[in-house]
Amino acid sequence: MPENRNVWTVPLEGGGWGNHFEGSKRVMDRGPKKDAVKNAGRDRARKHQVEHIIQKADGTIGERNSYGGDSPRRRG
């Protein structure tokens, strides 16, 4: 199990989308539609309680979601 490695949803070179853990080149989920792959990535991030980073088609980060490991909010 990857320890605290975030899940990335990225555009693939040959077309389509894929998910991989941060620091790994192995694509775990792949598909032609971003929404389906993004949903699978979100499920993996929730399971491992890490962040899910979703890239846009141009490779820039479009969205980040955290599913665990956040520090509790403190009173201001």
Buried (B, 14 or more C-beta within 10 A) or exposed (E): EEEEBBBBBBBBEEEBBBBBBEEEEEBBBBBEEBEEBBBBBBBBBBEBEBBBBBBEEEEEEEEEBEBEEEEEEEEE
